[in-house]
């Protein structure tokens, strides 16, 4: 059985129209699996951009399909890692005006951050690289270092 990693092209799917009409038996069809094949997403993106001027609603539907499958593939790429160094973290002070150098994710902003209990972390090697850690994530994943 071929896939994008090995083998050549081979017909391995039986194509059928959803309306019950027969397909052209002389036609060539090429099936792409969008949820696992990163090359299929590139092909879908190219096709979507190619048809947008001819059929914008169709291109929008393809865009939604592309976004859905990108999220699926991104989630499968995550792996577990252990932290190998001690973090430099301080509490957020209610009323504090945060500098532009402190990154806050869109998700945290949507959940009301910065807010009481949130923490600010910084890169020990580059103190200008700072980011917010939401309280709920912090209390589950960090503990104060005992000296």
Backbone as CSV, one residue per row, in Angstrom:
resi,resn,N_x,N_y,N_z,CA_x,CA_y,CA_z,C_x,C_y,C_z
1,UNK,0.849,-1.179,0.000,0.000,0.000,0.000,0.895,1.242,0.000
2,UNK,0.643,2.160,-0.880,1.483,3.358,-0.964,0.941,4.444,-0.053
3,UNK,1.841,5.318,0.365,1.470,6.542,1.050,2.523,7.569,0.677
4,UNK,2.462,8.762,1.251,3.397,9.794,0.808,4.835,9.514,1.221
5,UNK,5.063,8.568,2.097,6.429,8.266,2.542,7.101,7.160,1.734
6,UNK,6.306,6.318,1.076,6.925,5.203,0.342,6.010,4.748,-0.781
7,UNK,6.600,4.097,-1.734,5.837,3.534,-2.844,5.427,4.576,-3.868
8,UNK,4.860,4.088,-4.948,4.386,4.959,-6.014,2.881,5.141,-5.944
9,UNK,2.359,5.815,-6.957,0.925,6.054,-7.014,0.209,4.752,-7.341
10,UNK,-0.834,4.482,-6.603,-1.687,3.344,-6.922,-3.115,3.702,-6.554
11,UNK,-4.035,3.176,-7.315,-5.446,3.405,-7.012,-5.823,2.496,-5.847
12,UNK,-6.265,3.114,-4.741,-6.619,2.298,-3.590,-7.960,2.671,-2.983
13,UNK,-8.729,3.528,-3.637,-10.044,3.914,-3.149,-11.094,3.682,-4.229
14,UNK,-12.276,3.343,-3.801,-13.419,3.249,-4.705,-14.206,4.540,-4.537
15,UNK,-14.335,5.283,-5.617,-15.001,6.585,-5.585,-16.464,6.408,-5.976
16,UNK,-17.320,7.107,-5.248,-18.750,7.029,-5.505,-19.344,8.417,-5.275
17,UNK,-20.257,8.855,-6.122,-20.915,10.141,-5.938,-21.993,10.006,-4.868
18,UNK,-22.123,11.043,-4.053,-23.110,11.005,-2.969,-24.546,11.070,-3.477
19,UNK,-24.747,11.587,-4.705,-26.110,11.674,-5.246,-26.537,10.391,-5.977
20,UNK,-25.661,9.393,-6.004,-26.003,8.122,-6.632,-25.726,8.050,-8.119
21,UNK,-25.422,9.173,-8.761,-25.102,9.162,-10.185,-23.774,8.447,-10.409
22,UNK,-23.621,7.801,-11.565,-22.361,7.090,-11.821,-21.209,8.069,-12.061
23,UNK,-20.017,7.626,-11.710,-18.826,8.417,-12.010,-18.350,8.051,-13.410
24,UNK,-17.537,8.891,-13.991,-16.942,8.610,-15.291,-15.880,7.530,-15.089
25,UNK,-16.057,6.334,-15.639,-15.095,5.250,-15.403,-13.722,5.523,-16.015
26,UNK,-13.624,6.482,-16.939,-12.338,6.801,-17.556,-11.588,7.898,-16.795
27,UNK,-12.260,8.528,-15.827,-11.657,9.661,-15.107,-10.660,9.166,-14.061
28,UNK,-9.676,9.992,-13.799,-8.721,9.732,-12.722,-9.107,10.593,-11.528
29,UNK,-9.131,9.979,-10.353,-9.430,10.675,-9.112,-8.238,10.508,-8.180
30,UNK,-8.011,11.513,-7.380,-6.874,11.496,-6.467,-7.385,11.887,-5.090
31,UNK,-7.349,10.969,-4.130,-7.887,11.185,-2.788,-6.753,11.588,-1.847
32,UNK,-7.005,12.611,-1.057,-6.027,13.075,-0.074,-6.614,12.947,1.329
33,UNK,-5.837,12.437,2.261,-6.285,12.336,3.647,-5.784,13.568,4.399
34,UNK,-6.704,14.434,4.760,-6.349,15.735,5.314,-5.943,15.703,6.777
35,UNK,-6.410,14.730,7.536,-6.141,14.753,8.975,-4.770,14.218,9.363
36,UNK,-4.069,13.544,8.457,-2.771,12.971,8.809,-1.632,13.351,7.865
37,UNK,-1.937,13.808,6.681,-0.916,14.067,5.665,-0.661,15.567,5.523
38,UNK,0.492,16.078,5.992,0.756,17.516,5.889,0.840,17.996,4.443
39,UNK,1.205,17.134,3.525,1.270,17.518,2.109,-0.133,17.715,1.537
40,UNK,-1.082,16.962,2.050,-2.469,17.113,1.603,-3.003,18.495,1.967
41,UNK,-2.609,19.005,3.132,-3.049,20.339,3.531,-2.459,21.412,2.621
42,UNK,-1.216,21.218,2.202,-0.611,22.165,1.259,-1.353,22.135,-0.077
43,UNK,-1.725,20.937,-0.503,-2.473,20.802,-1.757,-3.845,21.467,-1.639
44,UNK,-4.510,21.264,-0.502,-5.814,21.880,-0.285,-5.699,23.402,-0.270
45,UNK,-4.665,23.923,0.373,-4.448,25.366,0.425,-4.239,25.930,-0.983
46,UNK,-3.438,25.254,-1.782,-3.195,25.695,-3.161,-4.483,25.670,-3.968
47,UNK,-5.250,24.590,-3.843,-6.511,24.471,-4.580,-7.491,25.556,-4.140
48,UNK,-7.599,25.777,-2.840,-8.501,26.794,-2.304,-8.178,28.167,-2.897
49,UNK,-6.898,28.525,-2.915,-6.494,29.811,-3.471,-6.697,29.882,-4.978
50,UNK,-6.663,28.755,-5.641,-6.869,28.717,-7.081,-8.338,28.935,-7.465
51,UNK,-9.269,28.454,-6.624,-10.696,28.540,-6.985,-11.413,29.745,-6.387
52,UNK,-10.755,30.492,-5.520,-11.453,31.547,-4.783,-12.124,32.568,-5.705
53,UNK,-11.521,32.908,-6.832,-12.133,33.882,-7.742,-13.291,33.289,-8.544
54,UNK,-13.290,31.981,-8.735,-14.371,31.325,-9.470,-15.569,31.002,-8.576
55,UNK,-15.297,30.666,-7.299,-16.374,30.235,-6.407,-15.966,30.526,-4.963
56,UNK,-16.209,31.752,-4.543,-15.781,32.169,-3.207,-16.433,31.358,-2.079
57,UNK,-17.740,31.053,-2.139,-18.320,30.232,-1.060,-17.651,28.861,-0.934
58,UNK,-17.310,28.258,-2.057,-16.614,26.970,-2.043,-15.233,27.129,-1.409
59,UNK,-14.520,28.194,-1.767,-13.196,28.446,-1.208,-13.282,28.667,0.307
60,UNK,-14.321,29.328,0.765,-14.516,29.544,2.207,-14.746,28.208,2.906
61,UNK,-15.542,27.331,2.304,-15.744,25.989,2.867,-14.424,25.217,2.940
62,UNK,-13.605,25.341,1.903,-12.302,24.674,1.900,-11.391,25.258,2.972
63,UNK,-11.490,26.567,3.178,-10.691,27.214,4.221,-11.072,26.655,5.593
64,UNK,-12.371,26.500,5.853,-12.827,25.921,7.129,-12.302,24.497,7.296
65,UNK,-12.324,23.724,6.222,-11.808,22.360,6.240,-10.302,22.358,6.526
66,UNK,-9.602,23.292,5.925,-8.162,23.428,6.138,-7.857,23.763,7.602
67,UNK,-8.573,24.747,8.162,-8.345,25.132,9.567,-8.608,23.965,10.510
68,UNK,-9.696,23.238,10.279,-10.046,22.100,11.137,-8.925,21.059,11.136
69,UNK,-8.427,20.729,9.972,-7.408,19.681,9.869,-6.029,20.158,10.300
70,UNK,-5.754,21.448,10.190,-4.502,21.975,10.738,-4.492,21.805,12.252
71,UNK,-5.628,22.089,12.901,-5.713,21.915,14.363,-5.497,20.453,14.742
72,UNK,-6.064,19.529,13.985,-5.892,18.097,14.263,-4.417,17.731,14.185
73,UNK,-3.748,18.140,13.111,-2.335,17.792,12.942,-1.459,18.480,13.982
74,UNK,-1.761,19.747,14.313,-0.966,20.437,15.330,-1.078,19.729,16.670
75,UNK,-2.267,19.294,17.041,-2.450,18.600,18.317,-1.658,17.301,18.363
76,UNK,-1.549,16.612,17.250,-0.812,15.359,17.219,0.697,15.572,17.268
77,UNK,1.168,16.793,17.019,2.601,17.078,17.027,3.130,17.331,18.440
78,UNK,2.236,17.628,19.375,2.696,17.921,20.730,3.202,16.661,21.414
79,UNK,4.315,16.815,22.133,4.907,15.741,22.919,5.210,16.289,24.307
80,UNK,5.397,15.405,25.261,5.704,15.833,26.610,7.203,16.065,26.776
81,UNK,7.538,17.177,27.431,8.927,17.519,27.737,9.020,17.878,29.213
82,UNK,10.172,17.617,29.789,10.452,18.002,31.159,11.248,19.291,31.152
83,UNK,10.963,20.165,32.094,11.758,21.390,32.208,13.120,21.040,32.796
84,UNK,14.172,21.662,32.262,15.520,21.313,32.687,16.200,22.436,33.460
85,UNK,15.478,23.536,33.711,16.099,24.603,34.469,15.076,25.250,35.392
86,UNK,15.552,26.033,36.284,14.708,26.739,37.231,14.188,28.007,36.559
87,UNK,12.902,28.280,36.731,12.303,29.464,36.135,12.403,30.675,37.039
88,UNK,12.475,31.845,36.434,12.422,33.101,37.177,11.025,33.668,36.981
89,UNK,10.236,33.671,38.059,8.816,34.006,37.965,8.441,34.934,39.120
90,UNK,7.605,35.930,38.839,7.118,36.839,39.867,5.601,36.973,39.739
91,UNK,4.933,37.399,40.805,3.488,37.582,40.701,3.122,38.830,39.902
92,UNK,1.981,38.781,39.237,1.386,39.973,38.635,0.761,40.768,39.760
93,UNK,0.964,42.078,39.757,0.401,42.948,40.783,-0.825,43.640,40.191
94,UNK,-1.982,43.441,40.838,-3.224,44.049,40.357,-3.028,45.556,40.244
95,UNK,-3.413,46.126,39.113,-3.238,47.549,38.846,-1.953,47.866,38.103
96,UNK,-1.056,46.905,38.030,0.221,47.079,37.336,-0.027,47.265,35.839
97,UNK,0.693,48.186,35.243,0.649,48.367,33.795,1.792,47.539,33.218
98,UNK,1.425,46.525,32.458,2.439,45.621,31.908,3.102,46.245,30.686
99,UNK,4.405,46.053,30.595,5.125,46.572,29.435,4.810,45.724,28.213
100,UNK,5.082,46.281,27.050,4.839,45.576,25.791,5.720,44.344,25.626
101,UNK,6.777,44.245,26.400,7.680,43.098,26.259,7.134,41.843,26.927
102,UNK,6.018,41.952,27.660,5.412,40.788,28.312,4.332,40.226,27.398
103,UNK,4.546,39.015,26.929,3.599,38.361,26.017,2.439,37.774,26.812
104,UNK,1.232,37.975,26.274,0.028,37.368,26.853,-0.717,36.701,25.707
105,UNK,-0.991,35.408,25.836,-1.667,34.686,24.758,-3.093,35.208,24.586
106,UNK,-3.629,35.070,23.387,-5.009,35.471,23.110,-5.976,34.708,24.011
107,UNK,-5.687,33.440,24.233,-6.527,32.617,25.099,-6.568,33.175,26.519
108,UNK,-5.408,33.560,27.049,-5.376,34.138,28.393,-6.106,35.479,28.431
109,UNK,-5.945,36.298,27.396,-6.668,37.579,27.338,-8.175,37.340,27.344
110,UNK,-8.640,36.349,26.557,-10.067,36.035,26.501,-10.591,35.568,27.854
111,UNK,-9.709,34.986,28.670,-10.095,34.515,30.000,-9.870,35.565,31.090
112,UNK,-9.627,36.813,30.686,-9.558,37.915,31.644,-8.187,38.273,32.159
113,UNK,-7.145,37.663,31.679,-5.793,38.008,32.133,-5.342,39.299,31.481
114,UNK,-4.480,40.038,32.150,-3.849,39.738,33.435,-4.825,39.976,34.593
115,UNK,-4.743,39.085,35.577,-5.621,39.189,36.750,-4.893,38.653,37.978
116,UNK,-5.503,38.875,39.117,-4.905,38.440,40.377,-4.594,36.951,40.343
117,UNK,-3.405,36.595,40.794,-2.974,35.201,40.807,-2.141,34.815,39.607
118,UNK,-2.203,35.597,38.520,-1.347,35.331,37.359,0.102,35.621,37.736
119,UNK,1.002,35.035,36.984,2.431,35.204,37.239,3.121,35.680,35.958
120,UNK,4.268,36.333,36.139,5.087,36.793,35.017,6.403,36.021,35.058
121,UNK,6.743,35.362,33.961,8.002,34.619,33.863,8.949,35.378,32.937
122,UNK,10.233,35.120,33.131,11.216,35.721,32.231,12.290,34.703,31.899
123,UNK,12.866,34.880,30.752,13.980,34.055,30.296,15.218,34.471,31.080
124,UNK,15.841,33.558,31.832,17.025,33.934,32.620,18.175,34.479,31.775
125,UNK,18.236,34.084,30.515,19.319,34.539,29.642,18.975,35.838,28.906
126,UNK,17.686,36.233,28.933,17.261,37.449,28.236,16.070,38.022,28.999
127,UNK,16.331,38.943,29.886,15.282,39.480,30.753,14.220,40.280,30.002
128,UNK,14.453,40.626,28.750,13.427,41.291,27.940,12.383,40.302,27.418
129,UNK,12.681,39.018,27.470,11.773,37.960,27.014,10.923,37.526,28.209
130,UNK,9.692,38.056,28.293,8.812,37.787,29.422,7.425,37.380,28.925
131,UNK,6.726,36.599,29.736,5.397,36.141,29.349,4.547,35.897,30.587
132,UNK,3.258,35.992,30.401,2.310,35.766,31.481,2.006,34.278,31.602
133,UNK,1.903,33.806,32.841,1.454,32.443,33.121,0.147,32.574,33.892
134,UNK,-0.930,32.049,33.325,-2.237,32.138,33.973,-2.226,31.374,35.292
135,UNK,-2.940,31.904,36.279,-2.972,31.329,37.629,-3.288,29.835,37.602
136,UNK,-4.339,29.435,36.873,-4.759,28.028,36.869,-3.656,27.106,36.361
137,UNK,-2.922,27.530,35.344,-1.822,26.735,34.815,-0.665,26.726,35.812
138,UNK,-0.395,27.888,36.389,0.742,28.025,37.306,0.585,27.107,38.520
139,UNK,-0.589,27.122,39.162,-0.739,26.357,40.412,-0.636,24.854,40.179
140,UNK,-0.929,24.386,38.983,-0.851,22.961,38.685,0.561,22.546,38.263
141,UNK,1.322,23.465,37.679,2.585,23.091,37.040,3.854,23.625,37.697
142,UNK,3.736,24.497,38.689,4.928,25.078,39.305,4.839,24.998,40.821
143,UNK,6.002,24.938,41.452,6.098,25.080,42.895,7.344,25.887,43.183
144,UNK,7.280,26.673,44.271,8.400,27.540,44.620,9.607,26.707,45.005
145,UNK,10.764,27.092,44.521,12.010,26.406,44.825,12.400,26.674,46.267
146,UNK,12.708,25.623,46.978,13.151,25.767,48.365,14.669,25.903,48.359
147,UNK,15.135,26.961,48.976,16.588,27.209,49.006,17.173,26.778,50.328
